Amino acid sequence: MKATEHSKRFAVALWQETDGQDLVEYSLLLGFIAISTISILTGVRTSVDTLWSKISSALTSATAAS
């Protein structure tokens, strides 16, 4: 068998193989979810900071009153 024929068969077999396709798809999906979560949390950060400050001041005033 010639080297070029062997290379062609190897290239065709590699092109038709789909064993790693699921892993790539799940990795892309996980990346999309991570980027979406980061962008959502970045947008909500101000609201969470405001809520946390209100809770903290309420607890501080409740502790000082007792």
CHARMM-style PDB file with segment names, atoms N, HN, CA, C and O in Angstrom:
ATOM      1  N   MET     1       0.849  -1.171   0.000  1.00  0.00      PROA
ATOM      2  CA  MET     1       0.000   0.000   0.000  1.00  0.00      PROA
ATOM      3  C   MET     1       0.896   1.236   0.000  1.00  0.00      PROA
ATOM      4  O   MET     1       1.844   1.325   0.780  1.00  0.00      PROA
ATOM      5  N   LYS     2       0.600   2.152  -0.848  1.00  0.00      PROA
ATOM      6  HN  LYS     2      -0.171   2.079  -1.481  1.00  0.00      PROA
ATOM      7  CA  LYS     2       1.380   3.382  -0.935  1.00  0.00      PROA
ATOM      8  C   LYS     2       1.056   4.300   0.239  1.00  0.00      PROA
ATOM      9  O   LYS     2      -0.010   4.213   0.849  1.00  0.00      PROA
ATOM     10  N   ALA     3       1.992   5.167   0.530  1.00  0.00      PROA
ATOM     11  HN  ALA     3       2.858   5.238   0.034  1.00  0.00      PROA
ATOM     12  CA  ALA     3       1.820   6.088   1.652  1.00  0.00      PROA
ATOM     13  C   ALA     3       0.673   7.065   1.387  1.00  0.00      PROA
ATOM     14  O   ALA     3      -0.077   7.403   2.303  1.00  0.00      PROA
ATOM     15  N   THR     4       0.533   7.516   0.148  1.00  0.00      PROA
ATOM     16  HN  THR     4       1.142   7.241  -0.596  1.00  0.00      PROA
ATOM     17  CA  THR     4      -0.535   8.471  -0.151  1.00  0.00      PROA
ATOM     18  C   THR     4      -1.906   7.825  -0.021  1.00  0.00      PROA
ATOM     19  O   THR     4      -2.857   8.460   0.436  1.00  0.00      PROA
ATOM     20  N   GLU     5      -2.007   6.561  -0.423  1.00  0.00      PROA
ATOM     21  HN  GLU     5      -1.234   6.045  -0.794  1.00  0.00      PROA
ATOM     22  CA  GLU     5      -3.281   5.849  -0.293  1.00  0.00      PROA
ATOM     23  C   GLU     5      -3.609   5.634   1.183  1.00  0.00      PROA
ATOM     24  O   GLU     5      -4.762   5.767   1.594  1.00  0.00      PROA
ATOM     25  N   HSD     6      -2.612   5.306   1.959  1.00  0.00      PROA
ATOM     26  HN  HSD     6      -1.676   5.198   1.624  1.00  0.00      PROA
ATOM     27  CA  HSD     6      -2.810   5.135   3.399  1.00  0.00      PROA
ATOM     28  C   HSD     6      -3.233   6.459   4.043  1.00  0.00      PROA
ATOM     29  O   HSD     6      -4.107   6.478   4.910  1.00  0.00      PROA
ATOM     30  N   SER     7      -2.626   7.545   3.627  1.00  0.00      PROA
ATOM     31  HN  SER     7      -1.916   7.530   2.923  1.00  0.00      PROA
ATOM     32  CA  SER     7      -2.977   8.866   4.155  1.00  0.00      PROA
ATOM     33  C   SER     7      -4.409   9.236   3.796  1.00  0.00      PROA
ATOM     34  O   SER     7      -5.130   9.801   4.618  1.00  0.00      PROA
ATOM     35  N   LYS     8      -4.818   8.925   2.588  1.00  0.00      PROA
ATOM     36  HN  LYS     8      -4.232   8.466   1.920  1.00  0.00      PROA
ATOM     37  CA  LYS     8      -6.185   9.217   2.168  1.00  0.00      PROA
ATOM     38  C   LYS     8      -7.188   8.424   2.998  1.00  0.00      PROA
ATOM     39  O   LYS     8      -8.202   8.966   3.437  1.00  0.00      PROA
ATOM     40  N   ARG     9      -6.903   7.136   3.211  1.00  0.00      PROA
ATOM     41  HN  ARG     9      -6.079   6.696   2.854  1.00  0.00      PROA
ATOM     42  CA  ARG     9      -7.812   6.312   4.009  1.00  0.00      PROA
ATOM     43  C   ARG     9      -7.886   6.831   5.448  1.00  0.00      PROA
ATOM     44  O   ARG     9      -8.957   6.868   6.053  1.00  0.00      PROA
ATOM     45  N   PHE    10      -6.746   7.224   5.974  1.00  0.00      PROA
ATOM     46  HN  PHE    10      -5.876   7.194   5.483  1.00  0.00      PROA
ATOM     47  CA  PHE    10      -6.722   7.760   7.332  1.00  0.00      PROA
ATOM     48  C   PHE    10      -7.535   9.052   7.420  1.00  0.00      PROA
ATOM     49  O   PHE    10      -8.280   9.253   8.379  1.00  0.00      PROA
ATOM     50  N   ALA    11      -7.393   9.923   6.429  1.00  0.00      PROA
ATOM     51  HN  ALA    11      -6.787   9.760   5.650  1.00  0.00      PROA
ATOM     52  CA  ALA    11      -8.123  11.193   6.421  1.00  0.00      PROA
ATOM     53  C   ALA    11      -9.625  10.948   6.315  1.00  0.00      PROA
ATOM     54  O   ALA    11     -10.406  11.617   6.992  1.00  0.00      PROA
ATOM     55  N   VAL    12     -10.036  10.010   5.485  1.00  0.00      PROA
ATOM     56  HN  VAL    12      -9.402   9.467   4.935  1.00  0.00      PROA
ATOM     57  CA  VAL    12     -11.456   9.695   5.330  1.00  0.00      PROA
ATOM     58  C   VAL    12     -12.004   9.107   6.626  1.00  0.00      PROA
ATOM     59  O   VAL    12     -13.100   9.470   7.054  1.00  0.00      PROA
ATOM     60  N   ALA    13     -11.259   8.209   7.251  1.00  0.00      PROA
ATOM     61  HN  ALA    13     -10.369   7.914   6.903  1.00  0.00      PROA
ATOM     62  CA  ALA    13     -11.709   7.612   8.512  1.00  0.00      PROA
ATOM     63  C   ALA    13     -11.803   8.671   9.608  1.00  0.00      PROA
ATOM     64  O   ALA    13     -12.735   8.655  10.413  1.00  0.00      PROA
ATOM     65  N   LEU    14     -10.854   9.576   9.637  1.00  0.00      PROA
ATOM     66  HN  LEU    14     -10.098   9.589   8.983  1.00  0.00      PROA
ATOM     67  CA  LEU    14     -10.871  10.637  10.637  1.00  0.00      PROA
ATOM     68  C   LEU    14     -12.052  11.577  10.416  1.00  0.00      PROA
ATOM     69  O   LEU    14     -12.674  12.026  11.379  1.00  0.00      PROA
ATOM     70  N   TRP    15     -12.364  11.877   9.159  1.00  0.00      PROA
ATOM     71  HN  TRP    15     -11.858  11.512   8.377  1.00  0.00      PROA
ATOM     72  CA  TRP    15     -13.461  12.776   8.831  1.00  0.00      PROA
ATOM     73  C   TRP    15     -14.806  12.154   9.195  1.00  0.00      PROA
ATOM     74  O   TRP    15     -15.723  12.867   9.603  1.00  0.00      PROA
ATOM     75  N   GLN    16     -14.936  10.836   9.053  1.00  0.00      PROA
ATOM     76  HN  GLN    16     -14.191  10.257   8.721  1.00  0.00      PROA
ATOM     77  CA  GLN    16     -16.205  10.167   9.300  1.00  0.00      PROA
ATOM     78  C   GLN    16     -16.405   9.783  10.760  1.00  0.00      PROA
ATOM     79  O   GLN    16     -17.519   9.450  11.162  1.00  0.00      PROA
ATOM     80  N   GLU    17     -15.360   9.822  11.542  1.00  0.00      PROA
ATOM     81  HN  GLU    17     -14.455  10.092  11.215  1.00  0.00      PROA
ATOM     82  CA  GLU    17     -15.463   9.434  12.948  1.00  0.00      PROA
ATOM     83  C   GLU    17     -16.193  10.510  13.738  1.00  0.00      PROA
ATOM     84  O   GLU    17     -15.904  11.698  13.593  1.00  0.00      PROA
ATOM     85  N   THR    18     -17.136  10.096  14.571  1.00  0.00      PROA
ATOM     86  HN  THR    18     -17.371   9.131  14.689  1.00  0.00      PROA
ATOM     87  CA  THR    18     -17.942  11.057  15.331  1.00  0.00      PROA
ATOM     88  C   THR    18     -17.908  10.770  16.830  1.00  0.00      PROA
ATOM     89  O   THR    18     -18.808  11.195  17.554  1.00  0.00      PROA
ATOM     90  N   ASP    19     -16.903  10.067  17.304  1.00  0.00      PROA
ATOM     91  HN  ASP    19     -16.171   9.722  16.716  1.00  0.00      PROA
ATOM     92  CA  ASP    19     -16.845   9.706  18.725  1.00  0.00      PROA
ATOM     93  C   ASP    19     -16.745  10.919  19.634  1.00  0.00      PROA
ATOM     94  O   ASP    19     -17.358  10.927  20.701  1.00  0.00      PROA
ATOM     95  N   GLY    20     -16.005  11.925  19.256  1.00  0.00      PROA
ATOM     96  HN  GLY    20     -15.507  11.919  18.389  1.00  0.00      PROA
ATOM     97  CA  GLY    20     -15.819  13.089  20.109  1.00  0.00      PROA
ATOM     98  C   GLY    20     -16.841  14.190  19.897  1.00  0.00      PROA
ATOM     99  O   GLY    20     -16.753  15.240  20.533  1.00  0.00      PROA
ATOM    100  N   GLN    21     -17.791  13.978  19.031  1.00  0.00      PROA
ATOM    101  HN  GLN    21     -17.862  13.125  18.514  1.00  0.00      PROA
ATOM    102  CA  GLN    21     -18.761  15.016  18.701  1.00  0.00      PROA
ATOM    103  C   GLN    21     -19.603  15.401  19.910  1.00  0.00      PROA
ATOM    104  O   GLN    21     -19.847  16.586  20.139  1.00  0.00      PROA
ATOM    105  N   ASP    22     -20.047  14.426  20.679  1.00  0.00      PROA
ATOM    106  HN  ASP    22     -19.849  13.463  20.493  1.00  0.00      PROA
ATOM    107  CA  ASP    22     -20.874  14.725  21.859  1.00  0.00      PROA
ATOM    108  C   ASP    22     -20.104  15.560  22.869  1.00  0.00      PROA
ATOM    109  O   ASP    22     -20.649  16.497  23.454  1.00  0.00      PROA
ATOM    110  N   LEU    23     -18.846  15.222  23.071  1.00  0.00      PROA
ATOM    111  HN  LEU    23     -18.403  14.461  22.596  1.00  0.00      PROA
ATOM    112  CA  LEU    23     -18.022  15.961  24.018  1.00  0.00      PROA
ATOM    113  C   LEU    23     -17.875  17.418  23.598  1.00  0.00      PROA
ATOM    114  O   LEU    23     -17.947  18.319  24.433  1.00  0.00      PROA
ATOM    115  N   VAL    24     -17.671  17.644  22.328  1.00  0.00      PROA
ATOM    116  HN  VAL    24     -17.612  16.912  21.650  1.00  0.00      PROA
ATOM    117  CA  VAL    24     -17.550  19.015  21.824  1.00  0.00      PROA
ATOM    118  C   VAL    24     -18.863  19.764  21.990  1.00  0.00      PROA
ATOM    119  O   VAL    24     -18.864  20.927  22.394  1.00  0.00      PROA
ATOM    120  N   GLU    25     -19.967  19.122  21.687  1.00  0.00      PROA
ATOM    121  HN  GLU    25     -19.966  18.177  21.359  1.00  0.00      PROA
ATOM    122  CA  GLU    25     -21.274  19.772  21.824  1.00  0.00      PROA
ATOM    123  C   GLU    25     -21.569  20.128  23.280  1.00  0.00      PROA
ATOM    124  O   GLU    25     -22.045  21.226  23.564  1.00  0.00      PROA
ATOM    125  N   TYR    26     -21.290  19.211  24.197  1.00  0.00      PROA
ATOM    126  HN  TYR    26     -20.903  18.319  23.966  1.00  0.00      PROA
ATOM    127  CA  TYR    26     -21.527  19.492  25.617  1.00  0.00      PROA
ATOM    128  C   TYR    26     -20.590  20.584  26.125  1.00  0.00      PROA
ATOM    129  O   TYR    26     -20.983  21.394  26.964  1.00  0.00      PROA
ATOM    130  N   SER    27     -19.362  20.615  25.629  1.00  0.00      PROA
ATOM    131  HN  SER    27     -19.042  19.957  24.947  1.00  0.00      PROA
ATOM    132  CA  SER    27     -18.427  21.665  26.030  1.00  0.00      PROA
ATOM    133  C   SER    27     -18.904  23.030  25.550  1.00  0.00      PROA
ATOM    134  O   SER    27     -18.837  24.007  26.296  1.00  0.00      PROA
ATOM    135  N   LEU    28     -19.380  23.106  24.324  1.00  0.00      PROA
ATOM    136  HN  LEU    28     -19.435  22.312  23.718  1.00  0.00      PROA
ATOM    137  CA  LEU    28     -19.916  24.364  23.806  1.00  0.00      PROA
ATOM    138  C   LEU    28     -21.147  24.802  24.589  1.00  0.00      PROA
ATOM    139  O   LEU    28     -21.306  25.985  24.889  1.00  0.00      PROA
ATOM    140  N   LEU    29     -22.009  23.862  24.916  1.00  0.00      PROA
ATOM    141  HN  LEU    29     -21.880  22.901  24.672  1.00  0.00      PROA
ATOM    142  CA  LEU    29     -23.204  24.180  25.695  1.00  0.00      PROA
ATOM    143  C   LEU    29     -22.826  24.676  27.089  1.00  0.00      PROA
ATOM    144  O   LEU    29     -23.409  25.642  27.580  1.00  0.00      PROA
ATOM    145  N   LEU    30     -21.865  24.029  27.722  1.00  0.00      PROA
ATOM    146  HN  LEU    30     -21.391  23.244  27.323  1.00  0.00      PROA
ATOM    147  CA  LEU    30     -21.411  24.453  29.039  1.00  0.00      PROA
ATOM    148  C   LEU    30     -20.788  25.847  28.981  1.00  0.00      PROA
ATOM    149  O   LEU    30     -21.007  26.660  29.879  1.00  0.00      PROA
ATOM    150  N   GLY    31     -20.023  26.125  27.945  1.00  0.00      PROA
ATOM    151  HN  GLY    31     -19.844  25.464  27.216  1.00  0.00      PROA
ATOM    152  CA  GLY    31     -19.453  27.463  27.777  1.00  0.00      PROA
ATOM    153  C   GLY    31     -20.523  28.520  27.601  1.00  0.00      PROA
ATOM    154  O   GLY    31     -20.423  29.606  28.171  1.00  0.00      PROA
ATOM    155  N   PHE    32     -21.546  28.213  26.818  1.00  0.00      PROA
ATOM    156  HN  PHE    32     -21.627  27.330  26.355  1.00  0.00      PROA
ATOM    157  CA  PHE    32     -22.646  29.151  26.622  1.00  0.00      PROA
ATOM    158  C   PHE    32     -23.385  29.424  27.928  1.00  0.00      PROA
ATOM    159  O   PHE    32     -23.727  30.567  28.229  1.00  0.00      PROA
ATOM    160  N   ILE    33     -23.628  28.367  28.702  1.00  0.00      PROA
ATOM    161  HN  ILE    33     -23.350  27.438  28.457  1.00  0.00      PROA
ATOM    162  CA  ILE    33     -24.308  28.542  29.991  1.00  0.00      PROA
ATOM    163  C   ILE    33     -23.457  29.370  30.940  1.00  0.00      PROA
ATOM    164  O   ILE    33     -23.984  30.224  31.654  1.00  0.00      PROA
ATOM    165  N   ALA    34     -22.160  29.135  30.960  1.00  0.00      PROA
ATOM    166  HN  ALA    34     -21.732  28.441  30.380  1.00  0.00      PROA
ATOM    167  CA  ALA    34     -21.275  29.897  31.847  1.00  0.00      PROA
ATOM    168  C   ALA    34     -21.256  31.375  31.479  1.00  0.00      PROA
ATOM    169  O   ALA    34     -21.338  32.233  32.357  1.00  0.00      PROA
ATOM    170  N   ILE    35     -21.149  31.677  30.191  1.00  0.00      PROA
ATOM    171  HN  ILE    35     -21.082  30.980  29.478  1.00  0.00      PROA
ATOM    172  CA  ILE    35     -21.124  33.074  29.750  1.00  0.00      PROA
ATOM    173  C   ILE    35     -22.466  33.746  30.036  1.00  0.00      PROA
ATOM    174  O   ILE    35     -22.504  34.905  30.448  1.00  0.00      PROA
ATOM    175  N   SER    36     -23.561  33.026  29.821  1.00  0.00      PROA
ATOM    176  HN  SER    36     -23.530  32.084  29.486  1.00  0.00      PROA
ATOM    177  CA  SER    36     -24.886  33.586  30.113  1.00  0.00      PROA
ATOM    178  C   SER    36     -25.050  33.874  31.597  1.00  0.00      PROA
ATOM    179  O   SER    36     -25.568  34.924  31.980  1.00  0.00      PROA
ATOM    180  N   THR    37     -24.610  32.944  32.427  1.00  0.00      PROA
ATOM    181  HN  THR    37     -24.190  32.092  32.116  1.00  0.00      PROA
ATOM    182  CA  THR    37     -24.721  33.126  33.875  1.00  0.00      PROA
ATOM    183  C   THR    37     -23.900  34.314  34.346  1.00  0.00      PROA
ATOM    184  O   THR    37     -24.360  35.099  35.175  1.00  0.00      PROA
ATOM    185  N   ILE    38     -22.703  34.450  33.829  1.00  0.00      PROA
ATOM    186  HN  ILE    38     -22.330  33.813  33.155  1.00  0.00      PROA
ATOM    187  CA  ILE    38     -21.850  35.578  34.215  1.00  0.00      PROA
ATOM    188  C   ILE    38     -22.484  36.900  33.806  1.00  0.00      PROA
ATOM    189  O   ILE    38     -22.471  37.858  34.579  1.00  0.00      PROA
ATOM    190  N   SER    39     -23.033  36.961  32.609  1.00  0.00      PROA
ATOM    191  HN  SER    39     -23.043  36.183  31.981  1.00  0.00      PROA
ATOM    192  CA  SER    39     -23.640  38.217  32.164  1.00  0.00      PROA
ATOM    193  C   SER    39     -24.899  38.548  32.969  1.00  0.00      PROA
ATOM    194  O   SER    39     -25.149  39.716  33.266  1.00  0.00      PROA
ATOM    195  N   ILE    40     -25.682  37.545  33.320  1.00  0.00      PROA
ATOM    196  HN  ILE    40     -25.479  36.597  33.079  1.00  0.00      PROA
ATOM    197  CA  ILE    40     -26.885  37.786  34.128  1.00  0.00      PROA
ATOM    198  C   ILE    40     -26.502  38.256  35.520  1.00  0.00      PROA
ATOM    199  O   ILE    40     -27.077  39.217  36.031  1.00  0.00      PROA
ATOM    200  N   LEU    41     -25.533  37.587  36.141  1.00  0.00      PROA
ATOM    201  HN  LEU    41     -25.066  36.806  35.727  1.00  0.00      PROA
ATOM    202  CA  LEU    41     -25.119  37.964  37.489  1.00  0.00      PROA
ATOM    203  C   LEU    41     -24.477  39.351  37.519  1.00  0.00      PROA
ATOM    204  O   LEU    41     -24.614  40.078  38.503  1.00  0.00      PROA
ATOM    205  N   THR    42     -23.793  39.711  36.467  1.00  0.00      PROA
ATOM    206  HN  THR    42     -23.682  39.121  35.668  1.00  0.00      PROA
ATOM    207  CA  THR    42     -23.211  41.049  36.387  1.00  0.00      PROA
ATOM    208  C   THR    42     -24.311  42.107  36.341  1.00  0.00      PROA
ATOM    209  O   THR    42     -24.182  43.164  36.958  1.00  0.00      PROA
ATOM    210  N   GLY    43     -25.376  41.829  35.620  1.00  0.00      PROA
ATOM    211  HN  GLY    43     -25.480  40.970  35.118  1.00  0.00      PROA
ATOM    212  CA  GLY    43     -26.488  42.769  35.538  1.00  0.00      PROA
ATOM    213  C   GLY    43     -27.292  42.873  36.815  1.00  0.00      PROA
ATOM    214  O   GLY    43     -27.886  43.917  37.083  1.00  0.00      PROA
ATOM    215  N   VAL    44     -27.327  41.812  37.614  1.00  0.00      PROA
ATOM    216  HN  VAL    44     -26.845  40.963  37.396  1.00  0.00      PROA
ATOM    217  CA  VAL    44     -28.123  41.780  38.831  1.00  0.00      PROA
ATOM    218  C   VAL    44     -27.299  42.245  40.044  1.00  0.00      PROA
ATOM    219  O   VAL    44     -27.846  42.450  41.128  1.00  0.00      PROA
ATOM    220  N   ARG    45     -26.011  42.407  39.857  1.00  0.00      PROA
ATOM    221  HN  ARG    45     -25.567  42.241  38.977  1.00  0.00      PROA
ATOM    222  CA  ARG    45     -25.115  42.721  40.970  1.00  0.00      PROA
ATOM    223  C   ARG    45     -25.544  43.961  41.750  1.00  0.00      PROA
ATOM    224  O   ARG    45     -25.500  43.953  42.980  1.00  0.00      PROA
ATOM    225  N   THR    46     -25.951  45.007  41.073  1.00  0.00      PROA
ATOM    226  HN  THR    46     -25.987  45.014  40.074  1.00  0.00      PROA
ATOM    227  CA  THR    46     -26.353  46.248  41.748  1.00  0.00      PROA
ATOM    228  C   THR    46     -27.565  46.010  42.635  1.00  0.00      PROA
ATOM    229  O   THR    46     -27.609  46.505  43.762  1.00  0.00      PROA
ATOM    230  N   SER    47     -28.534  45.273  42.157  1.00  0.00      PROA
ATOM    231  HN  SER    47     -28.498  44.870  41.242  1.00  0.00      PROA
ATOM    232  CA  SER    47     -29.728  44.982  42.950  1.00  0.00      PROA
ATOM    233  C   SER    47     -29.386  44.147  44.180  1.00  0.00      PROA
ATOM    234  O   SER    47     -29.925  44.384  45.261  1.00  0.00      PROA
ATOM    235  N   VAL    48     -28.505  43.187  44.022  1.00  0.00      PROA
ATOM    236  HN  VAL    48     -28.067  42.995  43.143  1.00  0.00      PROA
ATOM    237  CA  VAL    48     -28.107  42.349  45.148  1.00  0.00      PROA
ATOM    238  C   VAL    48     -27.327  43.179  46.163  1.00  0.00      PROA
ATOM    239  O   VAL    48     -27.533  43.026  47.366  1.00  0.00      PROA
ATOM    240  N   ASP    49     -26.436  44.056  45.700  1.00  0.00      PROA
ATOM    241  HN  ASP    49     -26.269  44.180  44.722  1.00  0.00      PROA
ATOM    242  CA  ASP    49     -25.694  44.926  46.614  1.00  0.00      PROA
ATOM    243  C   ASP    49     -26.635  45.829  47.410  1.00  0.00      PROA
ATOM    244  O   ASP    49     -26.454  46.006  48.615  1.00  0.00      PROA
ATOM    245  N   THR    50     -27.625  46.391  46.752  1.00  0.00      PROA
ATOM    246  HN  THR    50     -27.772  46.247  45.774  1.00  0.00      PROA
ATOM    247  CA  THR    50     -28.588  47.249  47.433  1.00  0.00      PROA
ATOM    248  C   THR    50     -29.378  46.465  48.478  1.00  0.00      PROA
ATOM    249  O   THR    50     -29.546  46.929  49.605  1.00  0.00      PROA
ATOM    250  N   LEU    51     -29.857  45.293  48.111  1.00  0.00      PROA
ATOM    251  HN  LEU    51     -29.721  44.917  47.195  1.00  0.00      PROA
ATOM    252  CA  LEU    51     -30.604  44.451  49.039  1.00  0.00      PROA
ATOM    253  C   LEU    51     -29.739  44.048  50.226  1.00  0.00      PROA
ATOM    254  O   LEU    51     -30.202  44.080  51.366  1.00  0.00      PROA
ATOM    255  N   TRP    52     -28.485  43.668  49.973  1.00  0.00      PROA
ATOM    256  HN  TRP    52     -28.109  43.643  49.046  1.00  0.00      PROA
ATOM    257  CA  TRP    52     -27.577  43.273  51.046  1.00  0.00      PROA
ATOM    258  C   TRP    52     -27.323  44.440  52.003  1.00  0.00      PROA
ATOM    259  O   TRP    52     -27.263  44.240  53.216  1.00  0.00      PROA
ATOM    260  N   SER    53     -27.177  45.636  51.476  1.00  0.00      PROA
ATOM    261  HN  SER    53     -27.226  45.798  50.490  1.00  0.00      PROA
ATOM    262  CA  SER    53     -26.969  46.815  52.323  1.00  0.00      PROA
ATOM    263  C   SER    53     -28.184  47.084  53.204  1.00  0.00      PROA
ATOM    264  O   SER    53     -28.032  47.418  54.380  1.00  0.00      PROA
ATOM    265  N   LYS    54     -29.381  46.943  52.652  1.00  0.00      PROA
ATOM    266  HN  LYS    54     -29.504  46.672  51.697  1.00  0.00      PROA
ATOM    267  CA  LYS    54     -30.601  47.149  53.439  1.00  0.00      PROA
ATOM    268  C   LYS    54     -30.706  46.115  54.561  1.00  0.00      PROA
ATOM    269  O   LYS    54     -31.058  46.455  55.691  1.00  0.00      PROA
ATOM    270  N   ILE    55     -30.407  44.878  54.254  1.00  0.00      PROA
ATOM    271  HN  ILE    55     -30.122  44.602  53.337  1.00  0.00      PROA
ATOM    272  CA  ILE    55     -30.461  43.823  55.268  1.00  0.00      PROA
ATOM    273  C   ILE    55     -29.421  44.074  56.351  1.00  0.00      PROA
ATOM    274  O   ILE    55     -29.700  43.921  57.540  1.00  0.00      PROA
ATOM    275  N   SER    56     -28.226  44.459  55.933  1.00  0.00      PROA
ATOM    276  HN  SER    56     -27.999  44.583  54.967  1.00  0.00      PROA
ATOM    277  CA  SER    56     -27.155  44.726  56.892  1.00  0.00      PROA
ATOM    278  C   SER    56     -27.498  45.880  57.818  1.00  0.00      PROA
ATOM    279  O   SER    56     -27.269  45.792  59.024  1.00  0.00      PROA
ATOM    280  N   SER    57     -28.045  46.963  57.274  1.00  0.00      PROA
ATOM    281  HN  SER    57     -28.232  47.035  56.294  1.00  0.00      PROA
ATOM    282  CA  SER    57     -28.396  48.104  58.117  1.00  0.00      PROA
ATOM    283  C   SER    57     -29.569  47.766  59.034  1.00  0.00      PROA
ATOM    284  O   SER    57     -29.618  48.247  60.167  1.00  0.00      PROA
ATOM    285  N   ALA    58     -30.509  46.954  58.569  1.00  0.00      PROA
ATOM    286  HN  ALA    58     -30.468  46.563  57.650  1.00  0.00      PROA
ATOM    287  CA  ALA    58     -31.630  46.539  59.413  1.00  0.00      PROA
ATOM    288  C   ALA    58     -31.139  45.674  60.570  1.00  0.00      PROA
ATOM    289  O   ALA    58     -31.605  45.818  61.700  1.00  0.00      PROA
ATOM    290  N   LEU    59     -30.203  44.781  60.285  1.00  0.00      PROA
ATOM    291  HN  LEU    59     -29.825  44.664  59.367  1.00  0.00      PROA
ATOM    292  CA  LEU    59     -29.657  43.942  61.363  1.00  0.00      PROA
ATOM    293  C   LEU    59     -28.832  44.768  62.338  1.00  0.00      PROA
ATOM    294  O   LEU    59     -28.865  44.521  63.544  1.00  0.00      PROA
ATOM    295  N   THR    60     -28.098  45.740  61.831  1.00  0.00      PROA
ATOM    296  HN  THR    60     -28.071  45.941  60.851  1.00  0.00      PROA
ATOM    297  CA  THR    60     -27.302  46.597  62.695  1.00  0.00      PROA
ATOM    298  C   THR    60     -28.198  47.428  63.617  1.00  0.00      PROA
ATOM    299  O   THR    60     -27.919  47.561  64.808  1.00  0.00      PROA
ATOM    300  N   SER    61     -29.263  47.979  63.063  1.00  0.00      PROA
ATOM    301  HN  SER    61     -29.490  47.872  62.095  1.00  0.00      PROA
ATOM    302  CA  SER    61     -30.155  48.792  63.885  1.00  0.00      PROA
ATOM    303  C   SER    61     -30.934  47.916  64.879  1.00  0.00      PROA
ATOM    304  O   SER    61     -31.228  48.367  65.986  1.00  0.00      PROA
ATOM    305  N   ALA    62     -31.268  46.690  64.511  1.00  0.00      PROA
ATOM    306  HN  ALA    62     -31.030  46.324  63.612  1.00  0.00      PROA
ATOM    307  CA  ALA    62     -31.959  45.779  65.423  1.00  0.00      PROA
ATOM    308  C   ALA    62     -31.049  45.368  66.567  1.00  0.00      PROA
ATOM    309  O   ALA    62     -31.499  45.234  67.705  1.00  0.00      PROA
ATOM    310  N   THR    63     -29.773  45.167  66.272  1.00  0.00      PROA
ATOM    311  HN  THR    63     -29.407  45.275  65.347  1.00  0.00      PROA
ATOM    312  CA  THR    63     -28.802  44.790  67.298  1.00  0.00      PROA
ATOM    313  C   THR    63     -28.540  45.956  68.246  1.00  0.00      PROA
ATOM    314  O   THR    63     -28.399  45.762  69.453  1.00  0.00      PROA
ATOM    315  N   ALA    64     -28.476  47.168  67.696  1.00  0.00      PROA
ATOM    316  HN  ALA    64     -28.590  47.326  66.715  1.00  0.00      PROA
ATOM    317  CA  ALA    64     -28.226  48.353  68.513  1.00  0.00      PROA
ATOM    318  C   ALA    64     -29.425  48.676  69.400  1.00  0.00      PROA
ATOM    319  O   ALA    64     -29.253  49.222  70.490  1.00  0.00      PROA
ATOM    320  N   ALA    65     -30.631  48.350  68.955  1.00  0.00      PROA
ATOM    321  HN  ALA    65     -30.772  47.906  68.070  1.00  0.00      PROA
ATOM    322  CA  ALA    65     -31.835  48.653  69.710  1.00  0.00      PROA
ATOM    323  C   ALA    65     -32.005  47.704  70.906  1.00  0.00      PROA
ATOM    324  O   ALA    65     -32.677  48.050  71.877  1.00  0.00      PROA
ATOM    325  N   SER    66     -31.411  46.529  70.840  1.00  0.00      PROA
ATOM    326  HN  SER    66     -30.865  46.248  70.051  1.00  0.00      PROA
ATOM    327  CA  SER    66     -31.595  45.584  71.943  1.00  0.00      PROA
ATOM    328  C   SER    66     -30.550  45.696  73.000  1.00  0.00      PROA
ATOM    329  OT1 SER    66     -30.586  44.959  73.985  1.00  0.00      PROA
TER     330      SER     66
END
